[in-house]
Each structure stands twice: as structure tokens, then as C-alpha cells.
Amino acid sequence: MSVFPKGFLWGGAIAANQAEGAWNVDGKGPSISDVVRGGIVSGHHDATIDPNKYYASHEAVDFYHHYKEDVALFAEMGFTCFRTSIAWTRIFPRGDETTPNEAGLKFYDDLFDELLKYGIEPVITLSHYETPLALYQEYGGWKNRKLVDFFTRYCDVVFRRYRNKVKYWMTFNELNNMNRMPFATGAVDAGSTPQELYQAAHHQFVANALANKLCHEIIPQAQIGCMLSLSTVYPATCNPDDIFSTMQLRRRSLFYSDVMMRGEYPAWTPRLFREQNIELAIADGDLELIASHPSDYLGFSYYRSVLHQADGEFRIDTGGTVGQDNPYLEKTAWGWPIDAKGFRIVCNELADRYRKPLFIVENGYGGVDEVDENGVINDTARIDYGRQHIREMAEAVADGCNIMGYTWWGPIDIVSAGTGEMKKRYGFIYVDKDNDGKGTLKRSKKRSFDWYKQVIASNGENL
Ligand code: BGP
């Protein structure tokens, strides 16, 4: 019998800016993703949109116009949930308006209706690297407290509008990437000071608490979580310096979920702030608000593990080199170590730490897919990755971890956040489009399509 409980949510996850395209259609304004060429992770972006240049988010895989066809394929695989984000700039094109854009609201009404028609629960991220560009350019992004009000207004509008359609929400995607990817995460510049980065995070904690409060008031049956990127981190050796340094690194990463899940700043933060000359502007009532409205669950992405050495260079770049080399692990074509046991470890670590439900909202294999002479894409490496990781997730459930669901990242090929490429593909569904934007956008099934279908049909038994 399956170890996964009845009602375990199985599906896939995308983000609006990596899939929808239609970046300036039906009143949508530009988001920070729309000025990026070559991946939002680097933070490199143009000051204004150059019509002669290629921006991957502008068309992406045109999910905006293909969603019916795509949702039908998800339904064929048996999805019971589907994670995507609402593009904030479809609802408020600049972010600071008071009246929402009806055409944008209507698009998500139609998308959610289409999902619900097949019994697929929408799981919605409110902000996935998609802060309105005007809020970056004119307000300086999340380091400005005004964004709390703008975000809260946006949340209020979408909670009311979709109260009968969406039960699962998440606030900010991978907030713990603030130090590594400040532009994507906080709409602040790459060279920002620690003071600015932690201030931006504080504003997002306040916004997160207000969103949780509003969501519970407007949709009592809903659950709203936070979302983090959580690779497992191993010390490179048993040298106590490596172990201590790894613990510190882990704390800095879990700082974000500690605040949002537990409702308080961890005990070690005053020392960090003192040593880095950080003086946070905390308004009256902020800490009480954060304490009163913690997240209902922790959503997280897991792709790989990281090996950390105290005096070594901690390298993370978009080309894919991650930490030091772990001799025990194979890597993907992008250099991401494949570590299914690490997945079980991280599930247990988080279940122990927070004692609240976990939702695996991203896990997947980014690889290069070749169409063979018969038109078949035989993506066995993707299937192996999925099989190993779901097997370890089953072990984590058997260990006692409370896991709500699992959404494979990029069930249909989309633009890579790290590199801006189409070539780095995660999908069970292939999209005919290349790195230069050429292709018919035709969808076709890879071999992994039937594999995932069988996994869902057997509630994770038949791998
Ligand atoms: C996560 C992001 C996603 C996503 C994924 C895979 O960090 O939340 O947006 O794209 O990583 O990364 P990439 O696209 O760089 O392969």
C-alpha cells in the first residue's frame, strides 16, 4: 500500500514570467523579469526594454494563449494540483495603482476555472521574481516600506476575487535567495549592502504576515505558506571549523523560514546585525504582527545538495558549479549534484524544526533533450532523477514527515530562471522553441510523460 496519504497532492509547478509570455498584453505592465536577458539570477538587466533585443520572458512558451492545451495535458497525467504564480503586473501594471486591471484578473479566473474543471487544485505563488518594474525603478524595490502597502493591496484584491477558487497560497518565492539573488528576490540591486538586504527582507516579513492575516480573514478554508530554496548543505570535512561554518551558513538560509514559520527573529541575529552594522528600521507593531501570523506550511524547492568548506570558496554561479565537488554524487549537465538522499535529509530536518506541514513545490531535473530520428524524446535521466527523489520522499513520509504534496518543477518546458535559456529543460512535455526564441511552440510528450502519469495513478507506488 502507498505510504502517501489519500489526497496527497501531485502535480507540477511553473512561474508566470517563465511560462506565460504575453508580457505586455491585455494591460500587463513590465516586471523585473521583463528587463532581464540571460537569467534573472545574475541580476544583470537593462534599464529599459530595447525592442531590438531578445528577452526570454516576453514570449516564454506562451502559456497565456496555450493554457487550455497545457492544462489538458496536465489533467491527462492525472495532476491533482498545479502551482503557478499570478503575475502581479497583470493585476497592477505599475504596482502602485489603486484600481486593478480587469483583463488581468479575468485571465486567472479563466485559468483557475480550467484547472478546476479537471479537479486540479491551483497552488498560487503571489510573487515569483515578478515585482513590478516601476516599484524597482521609482521606489527602490523592497528596501522601501511602501511596497508593503502595495503588496497588501494586491493580495486583498486577489484573495477576494479567487476566494472560491484557490485554497493553497504562497507569498514570496525563495525569499532566502535574498543575499545571492537580491534583484530577483527583493527587487534591489546586486551590490546592495547587508543593511539594505535585511531591511528589504524585514519588509517582506511584514508583508508576509499581513498577507497571512488577510488570507485567513477572507478565505477561512485556505492555507498560506512561505517558500524557500533548500538544498542540503554538508560540511566538506569533519574539521570542526567546517562543521561550524556549515551550521552558520544553514542558519543564514533558514533565517527566513525561522521568522515566517516561528514568528520571531532567531536568537543569533542581534550578534550578526551588530557585527555587520545593521540597524533595522522596525516599526511599532511589526514584531507582534509577525508573531501573530506565521505561515501555515513551508513550501520549498529541492534540487541538489551543497558541500561547504569553511575556508574554501563558496561558489554558486548560474553556469551550475555549486559549492565544492562532492565525490559521491553524479551531476546534471549544468553541474548540479544529484542527491536523492539529501532530499530525505532536508525533509526530516524541516519537519523536526518546524512541526508544521511541508509542501515540496519544486523538484526536478534540468537537462538537454534530444529528439531522436523517430521523433521520440527518451529522457531516461529525468525519469531516474524523479524515481530516486520520490522514493526518498516516500521514506521521509515513512519517517513521520508531514508532507502535503509534490509538484515537479517545469512539467512543461519553460525558460530557465538561472540562465534564461530554453535549452535547460525540465518538462515531461517538450516545447519546440530554442534559445534564440525560434520554434513553433508545438507541445509534445516526452517518455517521462507516461512515467509520471503512472506515478500519480499509483499514488507514488509505481516508480
Ligand atoms: C528555482 C526557482 C525557479 C526555477 C528553478 C530551476 O530556484 O524558483 O524559478 O527556475 O529554480 O532553476 P533554473 O531555471 O535556473 O534551472
Residues whose N, C-alpha, C, O or C-beta is under 5 A from the ligand:
A	BS01	BGP	G366 V415 S416 A417 G418 T419
